[in-house]
């Protein structure tokens, strides 16, 4: 399908309808999970099928719209994400039955003082996400531990989920193997280390403040006395996942090895038989089915919204409002933020906004490293705050709470949002623009 170059606000109508339905049902019922997300997305897709394209765009038949929808739902990176969902579910199912989760939890409880459990979970999430390069993999690996900690300590499950999501978004933004980071540097022809340097300097205060806030947060907890038993062998699946991620192995084989090791250890320890383990693999996969289907529907819906000009309208509207250097950088951040809200996929948002960000950067003589950093930062913190995005869907599903309930507790994302705005308006860290790091040699660097 050839994507229209003409934008139209009515192309955003499906998303607007979904948001209105989601909000109204939540307000009327008093529960924001009363409207199933899958039903809401299907209704939004039905609206998209009934909207005519902007004038000047070739009109598609219903069959062609169906094919476009299927193309979006079958986009390779989206299907890869769905497979990761399923594998992560299998890992969760096996790990929970062979006591890996309880061993990790008890190990943490036996080492950390009660008032350091919350920052400890956040730091563990940061390490995992930086190693794995995926927020989804981090959340699915760490949420069972966080839920168990919440049960044993009496901490609000929504707070625990917010801590895990915050730690996961740390690596989604800063990891060298994160798709988000890779997209941000590749679209602007920047080296990872340039972007990482600016990013870590900007976010370091947010990281420190978040740890301090978690350390001083009053925990309504039981007295952590007694013996918390744990078995090093039971930790092997998690150790393998961390180590293999650190050496740069792809997340899919990492999860497969994690599942296989969990099955072997569970069988040896008598937690289940080899045949019985298949039931736990299946139940774990089934727990992710809803999220996987929603992701596919969203992918198809986004493709139709592109055809209807909704995405292009967002880009055109913000792009025309740019008047100054600070305004240019803010427009780039706002564009990628709105695209994240519209697509719930920050990598796709960066790839979509990348060309426009390049033109804005060239016009206002911005540093490519700053533009790359802007794309990555603004695409990350908002992703951790969207209740219908994969990160909060998974965290909410595993904690058995509404994704909406988690939003106020993702403190790290709010802190990084503040630091991102300061990055723009204080122009710190400042980068002196030269012909080499500006856009004068942009095409040459892309080739190289």
N, C-alpha and C positions, 0 to 999 in steps of 0.2 A: 504493500500500500504506500502510495506517495503521500507524504505528510504535507498538509496545507501550510502555506506561508502567511495566510491571513488569519488574524486572531479574532475571537469573538467571545464575549463574556458568557454567552449562553452555552458555550462549551464546558463551562464550569457548573452548569445547572445540576447535572447528576450528583456531583459531590455536595453541592449546596442542599439538595433534597435529602441526601443521606444524613448530613449533619443536623438538619432540621428535624428529621424523623427521630434520630438518635436522641437529640436534646428533648424533644417534646414527650416522647415515651418515658424518658427518665424523670422529667418534671411531673408528669401526670401520675406515674406509678410510684414515684419516690425512690426508684431503683434504676440506676443507669445501665444495668445489665439486663433490663427487661426486654429490650429490643435486641434479638440475636444479631450479631454483626453480619453473619452470612446472609440472613434474610434482608437486612438493610442494604448490603452491597448488591444483592440480586435486584432489589427494587430500583436502586440507582442505575444499574445496568439497563434495566427495562426502559427507564427514562431516556438514557443515552441512545438506545435504538430508535426512539421516536422523535429525536431532534434532527432537524434539517441542518446541513452544513452551512458555513458562511457563504455569502454570495461570491461567486468566482471560483468556488471549490467544486470539483466534479462530484456530482451526486452519486452515491453508492446504492446499489440494490440491497434488499434485506440480506440476501445470501452473502453479498460482499462484506456487509457489516459483520455478519457472523464469522466470516473468515478472518477479518481484522481483529475481532474479539479473541478468536482462538490464537492468532499470531501473538497478541499481547500476553495472553495467559500462558503461552508456551515459550516465552522468551527464555533463552538458555540460562542466563544468570538467575532468573526466577525459579526455573525448574531445579537448578542446583540448590537453591535455598530450600525448596520443598524437600528435596532428598536429605539435606542436612537436618531439617526438622524431624524427619522420620527416623534417621539414624540416632539423633540426639534423644528421641523418645525411647528408642530401644536401649540406649545406654542408661537412661534414667531407670527404666523398668528392671534391668538386670542389676544395676548397682544398688538399688533400694532393697532387693531381695537377698543379695549376698553380703549385706551389712557394710558396704563401702561407705554409704552415707553416714551411718551412725558412728563408724570408726573415725571419719574425718571430723565430725562434730565433736565427739568426745575428746579427740586429740586437741582440737582448738580450745575446748572448755578446760582441759587439764593444763594447758600452757598459759592461756590468756587470763588476766584478772577479769572479774565480772564487768568492770567498767570499761574494759578495752575490747570487749567482744565485738561491738558495733564497728569501730574503726578497723578492727582486725578483718572482719568480713569484707569491708571496702577495699583494703589493701590486697587481700587475696584475689578479689575480683579484678583489680587493676593488673596484677601480675598475670592472671589467667588470660585476660583479654589482650594484653600486650603480647603474650606468647602465641596465642591462637589467632589473633588478627580478626576475630569475629565476635561481635557482641552477642549474637544468637547462641553460639556455642558456649560462651561463658555463662550466660543466663541459665541455659539448660543444664550445665554441669554443676553450677553453684546453688541454684535455687533450692534443690532438695536439702542441702546442708543448711541454708538460711531458714527454711521452713522448720526444720528440726530444732534449730537454735531458738526460733520464736516459741515453739511449743515448750521447750525446756526452761526458758528464761522468762516467759510471759511478755516478751516484746511484741508490739503491734506488728502483725504480719505485713501490713502495707508499708511500714517503715523498713522492715527487712527487705522487702521486694525493691523498694526505692534505693536502698544501699547497694543491692546487687546490680540493678540497672545502671546506677551511677558508675560503679566499678567497670561494668561492661562497656559503657560508652567511652571510658578513658582509653581503652585499647582500640576501640573502633576508630577513634580519632588519631591516636599517636602511634599505633603499631605500624611497623614497616611493611607488613604483609596484609594489612587491612585493605579491602577493596575501596573503601572510602578514601584512604590516604593515597593509594595508587592512582585513583581517578583524578584526585585534585592535583597531583604533581604532573601526571601525564598530559592533562588537558592544557597545562600552562608551560610545559617544557622545563620543569624545575626538578632539581635533585632532591631526593627524600631528606637528606640531612639538612638542607636549607630550610625546608618547611618544618622539619622536626624542631630545629633550633628555635625558630620564632614561636612555634606552638607551645613548647614546653616552658619557655620563659613567660609567655602570656598566662598559661594555665597553672603554673606552680603555686601562686597565691591561693587559687581556688582549691587546689588539692590539699594544701596545708590547712586552710580554714575548714574544709569539710571534715578532715580528720579531727580537728579540735572540737568542732560542734558535736560530732558523734561521740567523742571521748567524754564530754561533759553532759551529754544528754542523760537525764535521769531515767534509769531502767527500773521498771516495776518487775523485780525478779525474785525468784526463789533463792534461798541461800545455796550457793554453789559449794556444797560440802559433799563428801563421799568420794568414792572411786569411780572415775569415768574410764571404763575399760575400752581399749582399742587394740586392734591387731594390725601390725605393719603389712602383713600379706593382704589384708582386706583393702589397704590403701593403694595397692599396685595399679588398679585400673585408672585412678586419678593421677598417680605418678606418671604412668605411661602417657596419658593425655597431655600432661604438662610438658614432659621432656620431649616428646615427639613434636609438639607444637613449637618448642623452643628451637629445635633443629630445623624448623621450617617445613615440616611435612604437611601436605594438604589436609584440611579439616575432615574430609570424608574418610580417607584411610585411617586417620587418627581415631575417629569415632568407631570405625569397624574394629580396629585393634582393641579399643577400650571395651567394646561389647564382648569380643572373643575372650579377652583376659578375664572379664567378670564371670563369664560362663564357666571357664575352666576352674577358676578359684571356687566358685559356688558349688560346682560338682564335687571337687576334692573335699571341701568342708562339709558336704552333705546338706547344703541349703536347698538343693533341688537336684533332680536327675537331669541328664543331658536332654532327654525328650521333654521333660517338664520345663526346662529353661526356655524352650520355644514359646511357651504360653506367656512368659514374662516379657519376652522380646515383642511378641504380638501386642500385648496389652500396652506396653510402652509406646509402640508405634501408633496404636489406635488413639492414644491420648493426644497425639499431634494431628490427627486427621482433620479436625475442624479448622485449625490454623492453616494447614496446607491448602485446603479448599478455598478458604477466604483469600489467601495469597494469589491463587490462580485467578479468581474472579476479579480481584483488584487489578491484576496485570492486564486483563482483558478490558476492564473499564477505562484504565488509563490510556490504552491504545485508541479507544473510541473518543476519549476526550481530546487526544491529540488531533484526530481527524476533524473534530468539531471546532477546533481552534481555541479551546480553553487554555491549554498550556502556553500557546503562542501569545494569547492575550495577556497572560500574566507577565511574560517576558517583555512584551512591547510596552505595556503600561508603566512598569517600573523603570525600564530603560530610558523612556522619554523624560522622566522627571529628574534625571541626573544633571546637577548644575556645578558641582565643585568636587575637589578631590575626596573630602570626607563624604560628600553625598554619593560619589561614585562607589566608594568602598561600602557604604551602607546599602546602596542599591544592590550590589552584588550579594551581600549577606541576606538582604530581604528577598531577593529573587530565589536563592537556593532554599531559604526557609519556606517560602510559599510553595515551591515545587515539592519539598519534602512533605508538607502537609497534604498536598494534592496527590502525591504518588506513594507515600509511606515508604519510599525506598531512597535513602540518601545517596547511594552510589549513582542511581539513575538520575537523580536530581542534579548532581554535580556534572555528569556527562551532558545533560540537557542544557544546563546553564553555562557550561564551560566556554562555548564559542562566543556567547554574548558578553561574558566576563572578560574575555580576551579583547573584544572590541572596546569595551568600557576602559580597560586597562591601557590600551594603546592610545585612546583619545585623551585620557587624563594623565598619561605618563606615570603609571603606577609601577611598582616593583612586581615582577612576576611571582616572587616568593611570597609577598604579602597577599596577592590575589589568590594564590594556591592555598595559603593558610586560611584566608577568609572563607573560601569554599568549604574546606574541611571542617573548620570550627562551627560555622553556622549550620552546616548540614548534620552535625553530630548532636549538639545539645538539644535541638528541637526534636530529633528522632527519639530521644529518650523521654519526651513529654507528650507524644501523640498517643492517645488511648487506644486508637485502632491500628497502630503500627505493630509489627511483629514482636518487638522487644517487650512492650507492656502486655501484649496478648499472651505471650508465653509466660511471663512472670506472674500475671494474674491467674492464668490457668493452673499453674503449678502450685500457687499459694491458695487457690480456690477463693479468690476475691475478685471484685470488679477491677478492670484496668484503670477506670476512673479514680478508684480509691487510692491508687499508687501515685498518681500525678503530683499531689502536694508534697510527697516525701522524697522525690528525686532531687535532693538538695544540690548534688554535684552539678547537675545540668543547669540549675538556676544560677549557681555561682559562675559556671563557665560562660553562661549567657552574659552576665555582667562583665566578665573579663573580656569577652569578645567585643562588646560595645566600647569598652575602654581602649581596646586595641585600635578601634577605628577612630574614635574622637580625640584620643590623646596622642595618636600616632606613635605608640610605643609597643614593642621595640621598633625604633626608627630604622629604616633601610634607605640608604642613599641610592637614588636611582641613577644608573649608568647605562650606556648603550648595551652593555653586556647583560645586565640583570633586568633591563626593561624589555620593551617589545620590539626594539629595532632589529634584533637578531632572532626573533621568535620562531619563524619558520625554519631557520637553520638549526636551531637547537632541537626542534621537534624531530627533524630528520636524524640528527645525531642521537 
